[in-house]
Amino acid sequence: MDLAALPWLPRPPADFRSRLRELDLRAPDALPGLQELASTALSPAQARAVATALGASGATSIAPPGFTPVRVAVLGSATLDFMPSELTVAGLRRNLVATAEVAPYDQVVQVALNASTGFLAAGFDFCLLAVDNRWLGLQLPVPDLEDAERLVAQACAKLQMVSQAIAEAGGPRLILSTIPQPPLPVLGSYDCGMPGSMASLVARINAYIVDLARVTKGYVFDVAGLANEIGTQRWFDEAQWNLYKLPFAHEFNAIYAERLANLVGAIKGKSRKCLVLDLDNTLWAGVIGDDGLEGIKIGQGSAEGEAHLALQRYASMVRQHGIVLAVCSKNDEENALLPFRHHPDMGLRESDIAVFQANWTDKASNLRAIADALNLGLDSLVFVDDNPAERAHVRAALPGVAVPELGSEPSDYVRLLASARYFESVVFSSEDRARAQSYADEQQRITVMKASGSVAEYLTSLGMVIGFAPFDHLGIARVAQLINKSNQFNLTTRRYTEAEVSQLAQDPAVFTLQVRLRDSFGDSGMIAVVIARPLDEDGVQLWSLDTWLMSCRVLGRRVEEAMLREIVRRAEAVGVRGLIGHYIPTPKNGMVAEHYDRLGFERVTSVAGSDKIYRLDLERYRAANLPFTVERTG
C-alpha cells in the first residue's frame, strides 16, 4: 500500500478539467462542487487547480455555512511552498476552508522573535513549526556522551526559544512537528542503545517536543510517525534536499498535508464519530443468507477468515476509544444477527453495535436512519463496504459520508482505515472511552420508554442524577472538546481552545457550568456546557449567555430545564437580575431555533439577518418540578 497515493480515496473523474471549468465559482453551490472534486486522490496539478478555484470563489474570505475557515502559518527550515494548495484540498475533505501562508525561507528564529508585529501578526489560527534534524544541529551521530548531552540541550533550547516567543506574543496556536530519524546507522543494532546515535538523539528531542506542546498549549503533528509508516529510506531524499532544500521527497507532499488537515480538523471538531459496517464479505467472507453460519469464514483456519477478523478487532479497538459502531447491510435481520450471537470466532457481538440496520432498503436510506437514530450528522459517519457499486451509490447520494476505497484484498482493509485517520483526536477523556457504550445504553432506554405509560413515568423510572459544577482543571479538556465538536444542540457555535477555556475558568466575572448526567442504565459523563458573561444595563446586572450546548444523546429528558433552573439559582445568588440568550443559526443547529422560546424567554430583537436575541427577567421565572436528583460542586 502506497500512502503517497492516498489509496482510501477514489480516483479523480476522467472529466476533472471540464467539471472544474463548468463550476460557477460565485454560485452558492460552488464549494460543494469543489469539495466533491477534492474528495479524490488528486495529482499535484489538480490540487493546485482546485485551490486556485477556491480562491476565485471568494470562500477563503467568507466561508459559506457548513464550512469552517482556518488560516495556517507555516514556519519552517526548508522549502514548503507546496503546502498552500495541498492543505486547501485536504481541508475541503473535512469541511474546512483552509488557507496556508509560508514564512520566508529559513527565517524561523527571526519570525518567532517578531511574532507580535511581523508575519505571525496577520490573524492566523495556527502556526506549524516545521523544522527538522538539520535545523536542530543533529546531522550526524556523536560517539561522546558529553557531546550528545550538549547537542540535545542546544536543540531543546532552540525549540523552546522559538515556541515560547510565539506563545508569549499571543499569536496563533502552535503545531509542533516531531522529527523523523534519518537512516544513518553507524554500528548497526548497537545504535539503538548508544546515547549519541541518531536514534537516541531524535527520540529524546521528540519526547521534548511532546512536553513542549503541552507547556505552550499547542499540538503535536507526528511527522516522525508518518515517515516511519512510509519508510525513512523513501522519506529522506538527499538529492532533492541538495537541489531544492525539500525536507522530504516531494511525492509525499499530499499525505503530509492530509495528515496535517486531519489534525487541524480534529481540533476544529471535524473528526468522524461512527464506523458503519457492511456484513457479507466485509466482516466475514461469504454470504450469511446463502452459506449459513457454518459456511462463512471468520478467524483462524484461513487467510480470508483472519483478514476479516482483523477488521472486526479494529472495529472493537476504535469502539473502546469512543467510536460508535453500526451495521448497514442488505440482509434479512434474523440471518444477519446469527454470527454476532452464535459464531464462536466473531470479534464483535450484538451488544457492540449501537444501531443494526439489516434489511433490503437501499444503503443510503439506511445510513440516514442510522444518523437519525444516533442524533449524528451524516458527516460523522464512515461507511465500510466491500462492494464498489454500493460505495459509489453512497458517495453520490450522501457526499457527507466518508466511504473509503477498499480494494480487492481484505488483508488491506485495516491498514487503509487506520491510514485514513478518520478518527483523529487531540484529547481522550473518560467520556470518550464510555461514549460507544452510552449509545448502547440509550437503546435500552428506548425500550423502557416504549413500555412506559407516559413520558413523565419514563423519565422518573430512569432515576436520573444531574451534576452541576463550574469549569475545573479536570474537566477543561472535555469542555473544550464539547465546545469544538458540538454542532446541533449549540445555540451560538462559538469555538474556544483549551487554553481559552482555562482562561474563562479563571475569570471570576465569567459564569461557567459543566453538566453531568447518569441514570440507572449508565453514566453519560459531561453532557452540557454553559458560559455566561457579565452585562451591565443601566446599573442592572445581567448575564449574557455566550455559549449553551448539549449532547444530543440526552434530548427529551428535560435537561435544558434543569440547566436553566441551575443558572437562575446561581445568577440570583450573585445579584444578577436577568439573562440574555443568543441564537445564531447555522446549517446544523436548527433543532434549537426555538430553544429560548420553549424555556420562557422573551424575544427581544433580531440582528445580523436571522440571529435572535432573547431576555428572561429572573423575577418572572418559575421553576418546574423535574425528575432529577441534583448534585452540586463549587
N, C-alpha and C positions, 0 to 999 in steps of 0.2 A: 504494500500500500504506500503510495507516494503522497505524503502530506502536502507537498508543494502544489499538487493539482486540486486540492480541496475536494477529495473524492466523494464526500457526502452530498455535494451539490450536483444538481443536474447540469448537463452541458448547455451552453448558450444556444438559443434558437438559431437555425440556419439563416433566418432573415433578420438577424440582430440589427444590422445597419439600417435597413428600411424601417423597422419598427421604431428605432430611435429617432429617425428623421420625421416619422409621421406624428410623433408626440407634439401636441401643442403645449409648449413649456410654460405658458402663462395660464393654462386652464387649471381648474381645481383638481382634476384627476391626473395631472402630470406626474406628481410624486408617486402615487401608486404604480403608474406605468413604469417609471424609472426603477422603483423597488422590485417590480417583477423581473426586469432585466438584470438587476443587481443580484437577485437571488439565484444566480447561476455562476458557474466557475469561469469567470471572465479572464480573457488574456489581458496583459498589461495595457495594450492599446484600447481594448474595450472598456477597461476600468477608467482610463483617462477620459474616454468619450462620455461615459455616464457621469463622471464627476464634473466635467465641463457643462453638460446639460443641466445638472443640478444647480450649478452656479447661475446659469442663464435663466432658470425658473424663478429665481428670487427667493427660494425656500431657505437659503442659507441666511437671509436677512430676517425673515419672519417665517418660522416653521409652522406649517399648517396643523390643524387639530389632529391629534393622534401621534404626532412625531415630536420628539424631544430634541431641542438644539443642544449641541455640545461643541465647545471650542477647545482644542488641544494645542498647547505649545510643545514643540519638540526641541529639546535641548540636548545635543549630542556631540560626540567627539569624532564623528565620521560623516560620510555623505549619506544623508537621509532624505533626499529630495523626492523619493518615491512615495513618501508617507501620505501627503495630502490626498491624492487620488485613491490610493488603495484603502485608506481609512474611511474615506467618504463612502465607498462602495460597501465595505464591511459594515459600516454603521447603518446604511439603509436596510440591510437584512434584519436589523434589530429595532426598527422604527426610530432610529437616531438620525438627525441631520447633523453629521459630524464634519467639522472643518478643522484642518490642521495647518499650522504655520511653523516652518522650520527656522530656528535661530541661525544666525551666521555661523559658518563652519568653524568648529573647534573653538568656540568662544564661551565655553561653559562657565568658567570662573567669572569672566567679565560680565556676562549676562546675569548671573546669580547675584553678584555684588551690587548690581544696579536694578534689582528686581522691582523696587518701588517706583522707578521712574522710566526705565528703559523698555526693552522688548516685552518683558513679562507684565507690564502695567496695562496691557491692551485688553483686559477683561476676559482672560482665558478661564475656563473651568478647571483644567488640569494642565500640569507640566510634566511631560515624560522626560525623565533624566536617563538618557540612553548612552551611557558610557561603557567602555569595555576594558579588558585587562591591559591593553596598551596604554590607555589614558591614565590608568592607575599605577603604571610602572611595573607591572607584573608580566614581563615579556619572556623571561627565562627562569628555569628553576635555579635555586641557590643552595649550595651544599651546606653552608654555615648556618647554624641555628640562630645565632645573634643577628645575622643579616636578614634571615627570614622574619624574625620578630620586628626588625626595623622597617622592612618593606610593608608588612601588614599594618603596622601602626601609621605609617605615612599614608597608605591608601585609605585607611579608615578616616584619618583626619581630613583628607581631601574631600571625601564624600560628605562628612559631617559639616564642613565649612560651607559647601555649596547648598546642601539641603537645608541647613538652618538659616542661611541667608535668605532663601526663598520663603521658608515658612515664617520667619520673623517679620518679613516685609508685608505679610498679609496677602500674599499673592495666590496663584492657583494652587489647588491641592496637588501634592507631589505623587507621581507614579515612578517608583524606583525599579529599574531593571536589574535582575540578577545577572551575573557574569558567567557566560559559558566558559568551559575549561578547554583551552587549546590542546590538541592532541600532540603533546610533546613529552612522551615518556623518556626518561634517561636510563633508569635502572630496571625497567620493566615492572613486574608486580611489586617490587620493593618500593616503588614510588608511593604507593598508597599509604605507607607508614612513615615516609620521610618528611620531616617538618618543612623542608624547603622545596618540596616538589610542587609542580603546578597544581596538582590535585589538592594538596593540603592548603596552599595559599588561596586558591579560588574558593574552596569550601569555607574557609574562615571569613573571607570577605563577604560571601553570600549570607552567612549567618549574621554578620554585622548589618547587612542591608535590610534583612528582615526586622532586626531590632530597631534600626534607624527609621524605618517606615512606621513602626509603632510609636516611636517618640515624636515624630513630626506629624502624626495623624494622617499619614499617607497610605499608599497601597503598593503592593509588590507585584510586578509584572515578571513572571518567571520565564525569562528568555533562556536561562540555562536549561530548564526542563524541556523547552521546545527544541533546543539544539541537541539535547540527548536523545529525544524521540527521533529526530531526523538522522542523527549521527554526526559527531563533530568533524569527522573526516570530510563530510559533504558540506557541513555548515561553514567551516572556515575555508576561504578561497584566497590564498596568498597572492595569486596573480591579480585578482580583482581589487584586493587591498592596495597592492603596489601601483596599479594603473589608475584607480578611481577612488581609492580610500573608502571602498564599500565595507561596512562592518561584517557582512556575511555574504554568501553567494546570492546574486540577485534573483535567482529562481525562487527564493524563499520570501520575497517581499510580500506576496499576498497572504501567506499563512502567518507571517509576523503581524501584519495589520489585522488579520482576522482574530488572532488571539488578543491583541490589544483591544479590539472592539468588543470581544467577549467580556473583558474585564470592565471596560467603561460601561457597557450595557448592564452588567451585574450591579455596579454602583448606582446606576440610574433605575434599577428595578425592572430590567428587561429580560431577566433570565426566565427560562421555562419552568413550569411547576408541576407538570403532569406528563407521564410517559404512558401513551396508549399503545397497546399491543394487539396485533393480529394474532391468530392462533395457528391454523394449519400451515405447515412449512415455515412458520416463523418461531413459535415457541416449541414446536416439535416437528419432526419430519413425518410427513404423511397427512392424511385427511381423516379426522376422527370419525366423521359420518360414514365413510366407506371402509376404513381399515379397522375400526373398533379400537378399544383400549389396548388390546394385545398387539395390534399391527403398527401403531405409531412408534417412532423411535425417539427415546429420550435417555440421556445418561450413558453410563458405561456400556461397552459392548460394540459400539460402532462409532466411527468418526463423526457421522452426521448427528447421532444422538448426543455426543459430547459437545458438539458445537452449539446445538440448540439449548442444552443445559447451561452452557456458559452464558448465553443471553439471559436465561432465567435468573442465574446468580447475579448477573449485572443489575437486572431489574430489582432484585431483592436488596442489593447493596445501595442503590440510589434511594430506594424506599426508606432504608434505615437512616438516610441523610435528608429525609423530609420530602422527597418527591412522591407525589401521589400516583398510584398505578390504576389503570383502567384497561378494559378489554373492548375491542371493536372488531367483530368477526361476523362474516356471513355464515351462519350455522344455526342448527337447532340448539336452543339453550341447554336442553337436557343432555344432549351429546357433548356440547362444549364444556360443560361442567365436570364431566366424568374424570378426565385426567387430574383436575385440581382436587377432586375428592378422593380418588381411588388409586391413581398410579403411584407406585412406591418411589419412583425416581424423580418425580416432579420437584423442582426447586422452588416453586411457588404454590401456594394454596389459595383456596377461595377467599379466606379471610384477609389475604394480602391485597385483594382487588377492591377498590373503593366503588367503582361502577362497572357492571358487567353487561355489555350490550352485545348479545349474540342473537341475531335474527336475520331476516332476509331483506331488510331495508338497506338502501344504499349507504355507504360508509360515511359520506359527507353528512347525511342527516343524523346518523348515529353519533358522529363526533360533536355535532351541535347539541345533541341531547346530553352527551357526557359533560360538555362545558356548562350547560344549564344546571345539571344535577349538582355539579361541584361549585357553582357560582364562580366560575373562572372564565376569563376571556379566551377566545379561540387562540390568541397569540400566546397563551400559556401552555399549549399542547404540543407534544412531539408524537407523531404517529409513525409506527414502525410496521411495515408490511412488505413481505417478500414479493408481492405481485406488482410489476411495473405499471400495469394498466390501472390498478387501484391507486397507486401513488400519483399517477398523472391526473386521475379524476379528482382526487382530493386537493391537489395543488391548484387545479383550475377552479374548483368550486369554493375552496376555503384557503385563499392565499395567506391568511394569517397563521395557519397551522404549519409547523415545521415538519417536512416529510423528507427524511434523509434517503439518498440513494443507498442501496444495499449491495448491489452486485449479485452474482450467482453463487458465491461461496459463503455458506453460513458461518464458517470459521472467522470471517472478517467482520461480522456484524458488531461484535462488542467493540473492537478497535475503532470502527467507524463512528459509532455513537460516542465513545469516550473522546475521540479526537475532535469531534464537532463542538464539544464543550457547551452543550445546550443548558446545562445546569450549573454553570459557573456561579460562584458565590464569593462574597467578600466578608461574610460573617456566618458563623454557625452556632446557633443557640439551642438551648433545651427545647424551645418551642419548635424550632426546625426539626429536631430529632423526633418530636412527637406528632408532627403535622400529618403524616400519612395515616397514623393510627386514628387521629382525630376525625378524619373523613370516614373511616370505618365506623367509629363511634356514632357519627351523625346518621348513618344508615340505621343503626339500632334505635336512635331517637325517632326517626321517621316511622319505624314500625310501631313504637309506643304511641306516637301521635295518631296514627290511623286507628288504633284500638281505643283511644280516649273518647269520652263523650263530648268534650268541648276543648277549646284552646286553653281556657283557664285551668281545666283539670289536668291537661297535658303538661303545662308549664309548672304547675305545682308538683306534679309527680316526678319532675326531673331533679328536685332537691338542689336547686342552683345556689351556689355561693359566689358572690361577686366581690372582688377585692379592688380597693382604690388606694393609690399612693402617688405622691409626686415622683417625677423622674429621679432615679437614683443611679449610683455608679454601676450597679449590677445590671440594670435594665437599659443602659444607654444604647448598647449595640442593637438590641431588639427594637427599641423605639425608633432608631434611625432606619432600621430595615423596614419596619412597617410604614414609615413616612415615605420612603422611596419606592416601595413596592405596591402600596395600596392605590388603586385607581377607581374602583367602582363606588364603594361607600367612602367617599373622600370629598368633603364639601369644597375645598379650595385647591387640592393637589399641589400645595406648596411643598417644595423639597428642601430638606436640611441634611447636611452631612453629620457624621457622628460628632465631629468637633463642634459644630454649631449647636447640636442638641445638648452637648455637655455645657456649652456657654449659657444656653437657655435655662438649664437646670440650676446653674449657679447664680442666676439673676433673681434677686429677691422680689423684683417688681413683676416678674412674669409668673403666671399661674400655669403649672404643668400637671397633667394627670395621666397615669398609666392604669389601665383597667385589665384585670384578670378574671377568668371565669372557669369554674369547674362544676361538675354535676355528678350524678350517680353513675354515669356512663364513662366519664373520663375528665381529664384536665385539659382545657383548651389553651391554657397559658395566657400570655398577654394578647388581648384581642382588640384593644382600642386605645386611642391616644387623643388628648386634648391639649392645645396650647392657647392660652388667652393672654392678651397684652393689655396693660392699663390704659384707660382713656378718660380724660377729664373733659366734661361737657358743662361749661359754665359753673364749675365747682361741684358738679355731680360726678361721683366716681363710677365708672363703667368698666366692664371687661369686654374687649373686642376678641371674638373667637377666631383666632388666626388659623387654627387647624383643628378639625374634628374628623377623625377617620375611625373606621371599624372593620374588622374582618367580616366578610360576607358569610362565613361559616356560622355566625350566631344570629343571623337575621331571623326576625319573627319571635324573638324571646324577650322583647321589651327592654333590651339592654340600653337602648337610646334613652328611654325614660328614666332608667336608674342612673345613667350618667348625668342627665340634666338635674335630677334631684341632688346628686352629689355636688355638682358645680354650683348650684344655687346655695347649698348648705355652706360651702367653703367661701363663696362670694360674700354672703351675709355676715360671716364671721369677721371679715376684714373691712366692712363698711361699704362694700360695693352695692349699688342700687339698681343696676340694670346690665343686661347682656346684649351685645351687638353680634348678630350672626351674619356670616357671609357665605353666599353660594356662588361659585364661579363655575359655570358649566363647561364640560369637556365632552368629547365623543363617548367617554366611558362612564361618566358619573351621573347619568340621567336618573338612576334609581333614587337619588337623594334630592331631586329637584324640589320636592315638597316636604323635605325633612323638617325645616323650621316651622312650616305651616302646621304640620301634624303635632308638633310639640307646643303649639300655642303662642309662638312668636307673632308679632305684628309686622306685616310687610311695610317697610319704610320707603324704599325707592329702588330704582334700577339704575345701574351705572354701567358704562362700557358695554353697551349693547344689551345682552341678556343677563349680565351679572345682577344678583339680587342682594339687598341688604335688609335685615330684619332686626327687630328690637323686642326684648322681653323685660318689662318692669317687674322687679322681684316682688314688689308688694302685691302684684296680681297673681303670682304663681301659687298654685295649689298642688301639693304632691299627691300622687295617686298611690293606692295600695299595690305593691308589686311583689311578685313571687320569688324574692331573693333573701338570702341571709347575707348581710353585709359585713365585710372585714376591712378595716382601715389601718393604714400605716402612714405615719407622718402627718 
